[in-house]
Amino acid sequence: MGAGGPELLHGLPPIIDAGVRTLILGSFPSPASLAAAHYYAHRQNQFWRLLGALLDEPLPALDYAGKQDCLLQHRVGLWDVYRQCRRRGALDAAIESAVLNDFSRLRVVAPQLARVCFNGQTAGRFAGWFRQQGYATQILPSTSPAYTLAFEHKLAAWRAALAGAQPVG
């Protein structure tokens, strides 16, 4: 840690391709996710369990490449709103000096993208910008263990938002 506070952290690359219709945006990877180079790597985060239940896929049991492939087969992409930031710990409230990812090329990279869902309120602060670009948006309950809403309630909200995420083929 330098004189300027916590070290500058860099996020993970997006999971996205030309078939993606729904993009899920988080805020920024946790220390566990950065260390593993794997979105939602913290074992207590409910993301993979929740999405696995929604997509009827064994996502928690798959390796990271399998998880990525499965999301893309269901036309679901994954990224974060912030490209880099400074943060002590894992809480969104501790994010400082954040720099947004460059979303200007989304229409080129994912021409079928129609819906952007936000994993929690911090990411959801950017819903207005995505709505202005013509995307349907929805802010969803965070899958973080810090957000203590019961899993069943999170699942119901996510299910309503992701209805229609169907596999290719």
Secondary structure by P-SEA (a helix, b strand, c coil): cccccccbbbbbbbbccccccbbbbcccccaaaaaacccccccccaaaaaaaaaaccccccccaaaaaaaaaaacbbbbbccccccccccccccccccccccccccccccccccbbbbcccccccaaaaaaaabbbbbbcccccccccccaaaaaaaaaaaaccccccc
